[in-house]
């Protein structure tokens, strides 16, 4: 039997969760070509409905979506099926969210843009890589501020008002800072 004739049941299941529909379409196609039976969800609620119907062996979860964050999805997927191998994708990478994603059970945390080969490679990696390159440059002041805001936000379970109070900052100022893309390293 050829690969194209193989039934979906013979292929490892993968749940792709991202609110960017065009990205989902492209990644879904690419991951299906690499041998996965892909199901797609565009928010946390849809992801959990799909996972309860068919717990995935693999999951690719966007960090920042409308509604609940990808961290919530990671935690729920791991509670549903501890063996699910999860990779978190984000265009808003920060140290705080990377640490939280790994603590909640994600295998890896990749900054967008990524391609399907990078995702598949991340699924295949076991444990940490001590050969990971260390940047020779310290983080910029803007990036340090972004990282600090993300860490405090994570400490307050994503509650912007509580985070603003903890930082002694006006809530709208914090929201404006959080809406910006992270500063370059």
C-alpha positions in Angstrom: 0.0 0.0 0.0 1.4 3.4 -0.9 1.6 6.3 1.6 -1.2 8.1 -0.2 -3.4 5.0 0.1 -2.7 4.6 3.8 -5.7 5.3 6.0 -5.7 8.2 8.4 -5.9 5.7 11.3 -2.4 4.4 10.4 -0.9 7.9 10.6 0.0 9.6 14.0 -2.7 12.1 15.0 -1.7 15.7 15.3 -3.8 18.6 16.6 -2.9 22.0 15.2 -4.2 24.9 17.2 -3.8 28.5 15.9 -6.3 31.4 15.3 -4.5 32.3 12.0 -6.5 30.3 9.5 -4.1 30.8 6.6 -1.2 29.6 8.7 -3.2 26.6 9.8 -4.1 25.7 6.2 -0.4 25.9 5.1 0.9 24.0 8.1 -1.8 21.4 8.1 -1.1 20.6 4.4 2.7 20.5 5.1 2.4 18.3 8.2 -0.1 15.9 6.4 2.6 15.5 3.7 5.0 14.5 6.4 2.8 11.7 7.5 0.5 13.1 10.2 -3.3 12.9 10.4 -3.9 16.6 11.1 -7.0 18.1 12.8 -7.3 21.8 13.1 -8.8 24.1 15.8 -8.8 27.9 15.9 -9.3 28.4 19.6 -8.9 26.7 23.0 -12.5 25.5 23.2 -12.5 23.9 19.8 -9.1 22.3 20.5 -10.4 20.7 23.7 -13.5 19.4 22.0 -11.3 17.8 19.3 -8.9 16.4 21.8 -11.7 14.8 23.9 -13.1 13.1 20.8 -9.6 11.9 19.7 -6.7 12.5 22.0 -3.8 13.5 19.8 -0.4 11.9 19.8 1.1 15.3 18.8 0.0 18.9 19.1 1.2 22.2 17.8 -0.3 25.0 19.8 0.0 28.8 19.2 0.7 30.7 22.4 -1.4 33.9 21.8 -5.0 33.4 20.5 -8.2 35.1 21.1 -9.8 33.7 24.3 -7.7 31.4 26.4 -4.0 31.2 25.7 -2.1 28.3 24.3 -0.7 27.7 27.8 -4.2 26.7 28.9 -4.4 24.3 25.9 -1.1 22.8 26.8 -2.2 22.2 30.4 -5.5 20.7 29.3 -4.0 18.4 26.7 -1.5 17.0 29.2 -4.3 16.4 31.7 -6.2 14.6 29.0 -3.3 12.5 27.7 0.1 12.8 29.4 1.9 11.2 26.5 0.9 13.9 23.9 4.0 15.5 22.5 3.4 19.3 22.3 5.3 22.1 20.6 4.3 25.7 21.3 4.6 28.3 18.5 4.6 32.0 19.1 5.2 35.3 17.5 5.5 36.7 21.0 8.4 34.7 22.4 9.5 35.5 25.9 11.5 33.7 28.6 8.5 33.7 31.0 6.1 32.0 28.5 8.8 29.6 27.4 9.4 28.5 30.9 5.7 28.2 31.7 5.1 26.2 28.5 7.8 23.7 29.4 6.6 23.5 33.0 3.1 22.7 31.8 4.3 19.9 29.6 5.3 21.2 26.2 8.4 19.6 24.6 9.6 22.6 22.8 8.8 26.3 22.2 9.5 27.7 18.8 9.4 31.3 17.7 7.5 32.1 14.5 8.1 32.0 11.6 8.7 28.2 11.5 8.3 25.6 8.9 6.9 22.0 9.1 10.4 20.5 9.1 11.4 22.5 12.2 8.2 21.3 14.0 8.8 17.7 13.1 12.4 18.0 14.2 11.2 19.4 17.5 8.9 16.4 18.0 11.9 14.1 17.5 14.2 15.8 20.0 14.5 14.2 23.4 15.5 16.4 26.3 17.6 19.5 26.3 20.4 20.4 24.0 23.6 21.6 25.9 25.0 22.7 22.5 22.4 25.4 22.1 24.1 28.6 21.0 24.4 31.4 23.6 24.0 34.9 22.3 27.1 37.0 22.6 24.9 40.1 23.1 22.9 41.0 26.2 19.2 41.7 25.8 18.3 45.2 24.9 16.5 47.4 27.5 13.3 47.2 25.5 13.5 43.4 25.3 14.3 43.2 29.1 11.1 45.3 29.7 9.1 43.0 27.5 10.4 39.9 29.3 9.7 41.5 32.7 6.1 42.3 31.7 5.5 38.8 30.4 6.9 37.2 33.6 4.8 39.4 35.9 1.7 38.7 33.6 2.4 35.0 33.9 2.7 35.3 37.7 -0.8 36.8 37.7 -2.3 34.1 35.4 -2.7 36.5 32.5 -4.8 39.0 34.5 -3.9 42.4 33.0 -5.5 44.4 35.8 -3.7 42.5 38.6 -0.4 42.7 36.6 -0.8 46.5 36.2 -1.4 46.9 40.0 1.6 44.8 40.8 3.8 46.9 38.4 2.2 50.1 39.7 1.3 51.0 36.1 -1.9 52.2 34.6 -3.8 49.3 33.0 -4.1 51.0 29.6 -0.4 51.7 29.5 0.3 48.0 30.2 -2.2 46.9 27.6 -0.5 49.2 25.0 2.9 47.8 25.9 1.6 44.2 25.7 0.0 44.8 22.3 3.4 45.7 20.8 5.5 43.1 19.2 8.5 42.1 21.4 11.6 44.1 20.9 14.5 42.5 19.1 17.0 40.8 21.2 
